[in-house]
Each structure stands twice: as C-alpha cells, then as structure tokens.
Amino acid sequence: MTQRTRKLLGTVLILLSIVVWGWLGTFLYMQFFAGLPPLGLIAFFAVAGGSWFFPAAGIIRWMSKPA
C-alpha cells in the first residue's frame, strides 16, 4: 500500500473514530454518569476527551510509516 493511500485511509479512520468515540462517550454518560456532581462530570469529560488521543496516535503512527 502506498503512503498516499495509507494517509487517505488513515484520515477516514480518524474521522470515523471521532464519531465512534463521541457516540461511546455520550452512551457512557447517559447510562452511568448523568447524575454525577459537576466536578465528577468535569473529570469524566476530561478523561473521555483526553483518552481519544491513544487510538488517534496509533492511526497516525500507521499512516506515517514509509512506503
């Protein structure tokens, strides 16, 4: 697979992962964390938002491999 194709596919995967990660975070919030006090919600959204970095970093690492 050429690097150009890998970058195109990686971009699509990152965009898809944003949608899936947002859906998952919303689902978890609605099912388990909706009744938390404000500081608990801040912690939940900080962790949920920050942990998106790990799947995105893996996709970016894969995209940047030489051809």
ABEGO torsion letter per residue (X at the ends): XBAAAAAAAAAAAAAAAAAAAAAAAAAAAAAAAAABBAAAAAAAAAAAAAAAAAAAAAAAAAAABBX
